[in-house]
Amino acid sequence: MCNTKTVLSIIVARATNGTIGQGGKLPWHLPSDLARFKRITTGHPVVMGRATWESLPEAFQPLPERTNIVLTRQAGYQAEGAIVVPSFADACIAAMGTHGAEEVFIIGGGEIYREAMLLAQRIYLTLVHAQISGDTFFPTVPPESWAIRSIEPSKHWDPRDTHVTSFQMRERIMLP
Ligand SMILES: NC(=O)c1ccc[n+]([C@@H]2O[C@H](COP(=O)([O-])OP(=O)(O)OC[C@H]3O[C@@H](n4cnc5c(N)ncnc54)[C@H](OP(=O)(O)O)[C@@H]3O)[C@@H](O)[C@H]2O)c1
């Protein structure tokens, strides 16, 4: 999507049945996954939909130590501390030249992920081992198109986590 030197990566936590959100929020409390999200994305540009931006707690608007880029079709939308753009192409332009732009992270939510699945090369996937009701979903990642590069069982478990998780990093299989 951006240029040949940039890896476009999705980072998402997904329940067994595909749920990623409910009522504009995350339907779980997973400090271990928030820590992993921070570790992976810090120092890189993060791209998110307007709804996900609005779901961030005030203290994390913007997410610190990351260039925050917010997608919206609303002219004149204000997101203090973030760059507001009207398209993925403009998100790329905004990310280029910023710190850590060799890897750009798509951080949600459902609408943005659906569009980014066609563009991304890498997925950092936290599997939440539960069926959870919700209103926002992430698709199944087809194994024939996305090779597993690493798997991590829930070794970084936090006693405050509401669910068991595991973690996969996958890369798109490029046809020769
Ligand atoms: N589990 C996870 O890892 C995870 C991660 C992030 C978010 N979430 C959850 O996901 C939910 C939010 O997801 P969502 O699908 O409702 O909303 P979203 O994807 O965060 O944002 C959707 C908005 O983005 C803008 N947009 C979408 N495509 C665009 C494009 N091509 N160009 C410009 N603007 C575009 C539009 O904003 P306008 O309407 O302003 O035009 C649209 O309404 C929340 O429940 C949140 O907690 C979960």
The ligand as an ORCA input file, in Angstrom:
! r2SCAN-3c Opt
* xyz 0 1
  N      -9.893     -6.311     19.332
  C      -9.110     -5.427     18.734
  O      -7.918     -5.686     18.474
  C      -9.658     -4.066     18.362
  C      -8.812     -3.078     17.862
  C      -9.357     -1.833     17.543
  C     -10.713     -1.604     17.719
  N     -11.507     -2.576     18.213
  C     -12.956     -2.360     18.401
  O     -13.550     -2.135     17.128
  C     -14.710     -1.304     17.313
  C     -14.599     -0.118     16.348
  O     -14.602     -0.608     15.011
  P     -15.606     -0.032     13.887
  O     -15.642     -0.977     12.733
  O     -16.901      0.324     14.532
  O     -14.948      1.361     13.501
  P     -13.481      1.773     12.962
  O     -13.036      0.814     11.920
  O     -12.597      2.044     14.119
  O     -13.791      3.192     12.318
  C     -14.735      3.296     11.288
  C     -14.692      4.712     10.742
  O     -13.458      4.940     10.066
  C     -13.661      5.810      8.973
  N     -13.270      5.103      7.748
  C     -13.410      3.783      7.451
  N     -12.872      3.486      6.251
  C     -12.369      4.656      5.771
  C     -11.688      5.011      4.570
  N     -11.385      4.106      3.625
  N     -11.328      6.297      4.391
  C     -11.583      7.218      5.354
  N     -12.234      6.955      6.510
  C     -12.612      5.679      6.712
  C     -15.136      6.199      8.997
  O     -15.194      7.341      9.835
  P     -16.328      8.501      9.656
  O     -17.625      7.829     10.019
  O     -15.908      9.537     10.633
  O     -16.246      8.931      8.223
  C     -15.770      4.999      9.696
  O     -17.013      5.292     10.309
  C     -14.716     -0.907     18.770
  O     -15.583     -1.779     19.494
  C     -13.280     -1.120     19.214
  O     -13.161     -1.370     20.599
  C     -11.016     -3.802     18.536
*
